[in-house]
Amino acid sequence: MTLVILILGFLFGAILQYARLNKYDVISRLATLEDLAVAKAIVLAIGVGAIVLNIEIAAGLAHYHVKPFVLGGVILGGIIFGSGMAILGYCPGTLAISLGEGALDALVGIIGGLLGGLVFTLTFPGIQGLLGPNLGKVSLSGLVGGPSVLFFILLFVIAIAFIYFAFWLDQKEGKPDRKWLYSGLALALLNAFVFLGSVANRPIGASTTYPYLADYLFGFTDNAYFAKIRTPGHWELIFLGGAFLAGLIVSLIKKEFKLQLIFSNWEHYKGKTPWHRILWAFVGGFFLIFGARMAGGCTSGHILSGGMQLAVSSLTFAVFVFIGLLGTGKLFYKNAPKQ
């Protein structure tokens, strides 16, 4: 099974690499609405994936794995996660891919994320009150009473709306590149494949890796939170190992592997000072993972996987992630570009 998870992670990494959706420059420019490739791919993947996944579930080939709608955690965690994503320029999953390509700021972000995961484990008992109330596992299927004619009508209407929105964003952006389209389709199909009971019977995910690994390394395993994340954390650690290998192997084959700390968009706005990038990459990584654990998921495990299930918690999380992302992007990258 370990080999299967590694292969799935490798495919995940290769898909994102193909469209450069793992790159700091691409994700940080989303925070300033200068590059919409990540948003377009995710929105398309949700629309296409919602159709494919729900047909699988209706056929008895897969099951729902809806995240609970923990109101405070989803809202506050979404804003914090989006803020960290803007500053860091990576998501929990893309950190592993970019590290494989030689991105040193991704390594710093991972270290910050591990600390964020550890701190969340230690503070979890005291902040549970901020995370509630828990409104349950709310999704379209649950709201309409499961698969029915009404459900599939609503499913197709919502899914087509997501697909239309992706192409509308593309039209507004006006760029000829279509790699986001193929990557979005591939992400939807890969995630639907992972959901299959005969494959993994779970969604793609990444952020649980960080508290799992940090707690294990520092010996904080005798607590309720670690017991909760032990199984998914182990799975996601192997999955991200595959994503890292994709970053490494593909970049070596394409002769693009390069140890690099400062990328063009950071230099454009913030200059070339190494310690400045190191500091903010660490802070961004901390916020990214702490926010993800507050909400119970990240870009892949919550927005993409939950969105494909039309889960209210995940779609709400997505809204607040973009609020945090765009708000922080407006403030953090507001200075006049460096010449």
C-alpha positions in Angstrom: 0.0 0.0 0.0 2.9 2.3 0.7 4.0 2.1 -2.9 0.5 2.9 -4.1 0.4 6.0 -1.9 3.8 7.1 -3.2 2.6 6.7 -6.8 -0.5 8.7 -6.1 1.6 11.4 -4.5 4.0 11.4 -7.4 1.1 11.9 -9.9 -0.3 14.7 -7.7 3.1 16.4 -7.8 3.6 15.9 -11.5 0.1 17.3 -12.3 0.8 20.5 -10.3 4.3 20.8 -11.8 3.0 20.5 -15.3 1.0 23.7 -14.9 3.5 25.3 -12.5 0.8 25.5 -9.9 3.3 24.7 -7.1 5.5 27.7 -7.8 6.0 30.6 -5.4 5.7 33.1 -8.2 2.3 31.7 -9.4 0.7 31.3 -5.9 2.0 34.7 -4.6 0.7 36.4 -7.8 -2.8 34.9 -7.1 -2.7 36.9 -3.9 -2.5 40.1 -6.0 -4.8 38.7 -8.7 -1.9 38.9 -11.2 -2.1 35.1 -12.0 -5.3 33.2 -11.7 -4.0 29.8 -12.8 -4.4 28.1 -9.4 -7.9 29.5 -8.9 -9.0 28.4 -12.4 -7.6 24.9 -11.9 -9.2 24.4 -8.5 -12.6 25.7 -9.6 -12.6 23.5 -12.7 -11.5 20.5 -10.7 -14.3 21.0 -8.2 -16.9 21.2 -10.9 -15.7 18.2 -12.9 -14.8 16.3 -9.8 -18.2 16.8 -8.2 -19.9 15.1 -11.1 -17.4 12.2 -11.4 -17.2 11.6 -7.6 -20.9 11.7 -6.9 -21.6 9.3 -9.8 -19.0 6.9 -8.2 -20.7 7.3 -4.8 -24.1 6.7 -6.3 -22.8 3.5 -7.9 -21.4 2.3 -4.5 -17.8 2.6 -5.6 -16.8 5.3 -3.1 -18.0 7.0 0.0 -18.3 10.6 1.3 -15.6 11.9 3.6 -17.2 15.3 4.5 -15.4 17.4 7.0 -17.6 18.8 9.8 -18.7 22.4 9.7 -16.9 23.6 12.7 -17.9 27.3 12.3 -15.1 29.1 14.2 -12.4 26.9 13.0 -13.5 27.1 9.3 -13.8 30.9 9.4 -10.8 31.8 11.5 -8.7 29.0 10.2 -9.5 30.0 6.6 -8.4 33.6 7.1 -5.2 32.5 8.9 -4.5 29.9 6.2 -5.1 32.4 3.4 -2.8 34.9 5.1 0.0 32.3 5.4 -0.5 31.2 1.8 -0.1 34.8 0.6 3.1 35.4 2.6 4.6 32.0 2.0 3.5 31.5 -1.6 2.9 27.8 -1.2 0.2 25.4 0.0 0.9 22.4 2.3 1.1 20.1 -0.7 3.1 22.4 -3.0 5.8 22.9 -0.3 6.9 19.3 -0.8 6.9 19.6 -4.6 8.9 22.8 -4.7 11.3 21.5 -2.1 12.0 18.7 -4.6 12.8 21.3 -7.2 15.3 22.9 -4.9 13.2 25.8 -3.4 14.9 26.7 -0.2 12.1 29.0 0.9 9.8 25.9 0.7 12.2 24.2 3.2 11.9 27.2 5.6 8.1 27.1 5.1 8.1 23.4 6.0 10.0 24.1 9.2 7.6 26.9 10.1 4.7 24.6 9.3 6.1 21.9 11.5 6.2 24.4 14.4 2.7 25.5 13.6 1.5 21.9 13.7 3.3 21.3 17.0 1.9 24.4 18.6 -1.6 23.5 17.4 -1.3 20.1 19.1 -0.1 21.8 22.4 -2.8 24.5 22.3 -5.7 22.4 21.0 -7.2 21.6 24.4 -7.3 25.3 25.2 -8.6 26.7 21.9 -11.4 24.2 21.2 -13.9 26.8 22.4 -12.8 29.1 19.6 -13.3 26.4 17.0 -17.0 25.7 17.6 -19.8 25.3 17.2 -19.8 22.1 15.3 -22.7 22.2 12.9 -22.1 18.6 11.6 -21.1 17.1 8.2 -23.3 19.3 6.0 -23.3 18.7 2.3 -25.7 18.8 -0.7 -26.4 15.1 -0.4 -27.3 15.4 3.3 -29.4 18.5 2.7 -31.6 16.8 0.0 -31.6 13.4 1.6 -29.1 11.5 -0.5 -29.0 10.6 -4.2 -32.3 11.5 -6.0 -33.5 13.2 -9.1 -33.5 16.5 -7.3 -29.9 15.8 -6.0 -28.5 15.2 -9.5 -30.3 18.2 -11.0 -28.8 20.4 -8.3 -25.4 18.6 -8.6 -25.2 19.3 -12.3 -26.4 22.9 -12.0 -23.8 23.6 -9.3 -21.0 21.7 -11.1 -21.6 23.4 -14.4 -21.6 26.8 -12.6 -18.1 26.0 -11.2 -16.9 25.0 -14.7 -18.4 28.1 -16.2 -16.7 30.2 -13.6 -13.3 28.7 -14.3 -13.7 29.6 -18.0 -15.0 33.0 -17.1 -11.9 33.7 -15.0 -9.8 32.5 -17.9 -11.5 34.8 -20.3 -11.1 37.8 -18.0 -7.4 37.0 -17.5 -6.9 36.7 -21.2 -3.8 34.4 -21.2 -3.3 31.8 -24.0 -1.9 29.1 -21.7 -4.2 26.2 -21.2 -2.1 24.1 -18.8 -4.4 25.1 -16.0 -7.3 23.4 -17.8 -5.5 20.0 -18.3 -4.1 20.2 -14.7 -7.6 20.9 -13.3 -9.1 18.0 -15.2 -6.3 15.7 -14.0 -6.7 16.8 -10.4 -10.4 16.0 -10.5 -9.8 12.6 -11.9 -6.9 11.7 -9.6 -8.9 12.7 -6.5 -11.9 10.8 -7.7 -9.7 7.8 -8.2 -8.2 8.1 -4.7 -11.7 8.2 -3.3 -12.5 4.8 -4.7 -13.0 2.1 -2.0 -10.7 -0.2 -4.0 -7.9 2.4 -4.0 -7.6 4.5 -0.8 -11.2 5.2 0.3 -10.2 8.7 1.3 -9.6 12.1 -0.3 -6.3 13.7 -1.2 -4.8 15.7 1.7 -1.6 17.3 2.9 -1.7 19.5 6.0 -2.2 16.7 8.6 1.4 15.6 7.7 2.8 18.6 9.6 1.4 18.1 13.1 1.8 14.3 12.7 5.5 14.6 11.9 6.2 17.3 14.4 4.4 15.5 17.2 6.2 12.3 16.4 9.7 14.0 16.2 9.2 15.8 19.5 7.5 13.0 21.3 4.1 14.6 21.8 2.2 11.5 20.8 0.4 10.7 24.0 -2.6 13.0 23.5 -6.1 12.9 22.0 -5.2 15.1 19.0 -2.3 12.9 17.9 -4.5 9.8 18.3 -7.0 11.5 16.0 -4.5 12.4 13.2 -2.2 9.3 13.5 -3.8 7.4 10.6 -4.4 10.3 8.1 -1.1 11.9 9.0 0.8 8.7 8.2 -1.0 8.4 4.8 -0.4 12.0 3.9 3.3 11.9 4.9 3.8 9.1 2.4 1.7 10.9 -0.2 3.8 14.1 0.2 6.9 11.9 -0.1 5.6 11.0 -3.5 5.0 14.6 -4.4 8.5 15.5 -3.3 9.9 12.8 -5.6 7.9 14.2 -8.4 9.4 17.6 -7.8 12.9 16.1 -7.7 12.7 13.6 -10.5 10.8 15.8 -13.0 13.0 18.8 -12.4 16.2 16.7 -12.8 14.9 15.2 -16.1 14.0 18.7 -17.4 17.3 20.0 -16.1 15.4 22.6 -14.0 16.6 21.6 -10.5 18.1 24.6 -8.8 18.8 25.5 -5.2 17.1 28.9 -4.9 15.8 31.0 -2.0 14.5 34.1 -3.6 12.2 34.0 -6.6 11.3 36.8 -9.1 8.0 37.9 -7.5 9.6 38.2 -4.0 12.5 40.1 -5.5 10.1 42.3 -7.4 8.2 43.4 -4.3 10.6 42.7 -1.4 14.1 42.8 -2.7 17.0 40.3 -2.5 17.8 40.3 1.2 18.0 36.6 2.2 17.1 36.9 5.9 13.9 38.8 5.0 12.7 36.0 2.8 13.7 33.4 5.4 11.8 35.2 8.2 8.6 35.6 6.2 8.7 32.1 4.8 8.9 30.8 8.3 6.1 33.0 9.5 4.0 32.1 6.5 4.5 28.4 7.0 3.5 28.7 10.7 0.3 30.5 9.8 -0.5 28.2 6.9 -0.4 25.0 9.0 -1.9 26.5 12.1 -4.8 27.8 10.1 -5.2 24.6 8.2 -5.5 22.6 11.5 -8.0 25.0 12.9 -10.2 24.4 9.9 -9.4 20.7 9.7 -7.9 20.8 6.2 -6.1 22.7 3.4 -6.3 23.5 -0.3 -6.2 19.9 -1.4 -7.9 18.2 1.6 -10.6 20.8 2.2 -11.2 23.1 -0.8 -10.6 20.5 -3.6 -11.7 17.3 -1.9 -14.5 18.9 0.1 -15.6 21.0 -2.8 -16.0 17.9 -5.0 -18.3 16.6 -2.3 -20.2 19.9 -2.2 -19.5 20.1 1.5 -20.7 23.4 3.1 -17.7 23.4 5.5 -15.2 23.2 2.6 -16.9 25.8 0.4 -17.1 28.2 3.3 -13.5 27.5 4.1 -12.6 28.4 0.5 -14.4 31.7 0.7 -12.5 32.7 3.9 -9.2 31.4 2.5 -9.6 33.8 -0.4 -10.5 36.6 1.9 -7.4 36.0 3.9 -5.3 35.5 0.8 -6.4 38.6 -1.1 -6.5 40.8 2.0 -3.0 39.9 3.0 -1.8 40.1 -0.6 -3.1 43.7 -0.8 -1.2 44.7 2.4 1.9 42.5 2.1 2.7 43.3 -1.5 1.5 46.9 -1.5 4.9 48.5 -1.6 6.2 49.9 -4.8 8.0 47.2 -6.7 11.8 47.2 -6.3 13.7 48.3 -9.3 
